[in-house]
Amino acid sequence: MSAVPPASFEADLQELERIVQAMESGDAPLEESLANYERGMALLKTCQERLAAAEQKVRMLENGSLRDFADGTD
């Protein structure tokens, strides 16, 4: 049994955007809307987890010394 590799963050985000657009249109039957909502919530959780992991990795790479580049100091 081969495992399906997870989609990329960008692919998940695009799918989530399509789901939101479809739900906002209000044209889908109730069952489809519920399935879309469930899938959207799963995608949202996955995207949030990936963002948190990326942030943690950046913090580790920067050794916890992230700084605000907007202030113009080096």
C-alpha positions in Angstrom: 0.0 0.0 0.0 1.6 3.3 -1.1 1.1 6.4 0.9 -0.1 9.5 -0.9 2.3 12.4 -0.3 0.7 15.4 1.3 -0.1 18.3 -0.9 2.0 21.4 -0.7 1.0 24.4 1.5 0.2 26.3 -1.7 -2.0 23.5 -3.1 -3.9 23.2 0.2 -4.4 27.0 0.3 -5.7 27.1 -3.3 -8.1 24.3 -2.5 -9.3 26.1 0.6 -9.9 29.3 -1.4 -11.9 27.3 -3.9 -14.0 25.8 -1.1 -14.6 29.2 0.4 -15.7 30.7 -2.9 -18.1 27.7 -3.5 -19.6 28.1 -0.1 -20.0 31.8 -0.5 -21.9 31.3 -3.7 -24.6 29.4 -1.7 -25.4 27.3 -4.7 -24.4 23.9 -3.3 -26.9 21.5 -1.7 -26.7 21.1 2.1 -24.8 17.8 2.0 -22.2 19.2 -0.3 -21.9 22.4 1.8 -21.3 20.3 4.9 -18.7 18.2 3.2 -17.0 21.3 1.9 -17.0 22.8 5.4 -15.5 19.7 6.9 -12.8 19.6 4.2 -12.2 23.3 4.6 -11.7 23.0 8.3 -9.2 20.1 7.8 -7.3 22.2 5.2 -7.3 25.2 7.6 -5.8 23.1 10.4 -3.2 21.7 8.1 -2.2 25.1 6.8 -2.0 26.5 10.3 0.2 23.6 11.4 2.5 24.1 8.4 2.8 27.8 9.1 3.6 27.2 12.7 6.2 24.6 11.8 7.8 27.0 9.3 7.9 29.7 11.9 9.5 27.4 14.4 12.1 26.4 11.8 12.9 30.0 11.1 13.3 30.7 14.8 15.6 27.7 15.1 17.7 28.8 12.1 17.9 32.3 13.4 18.8 30.9 16.8 15.9 32.7 18.4 17.2 36.1 17.4 14.5 37.3 15.0 14.4 41.0 14.6 12.1 43.6 13.1 13.6 44.7 9.8 11.0 47.5 9.5 12.9 49.6 12.2 15.9 50.0 9.9 18.5 48.9 12.4 21.1 46.2 11.8 
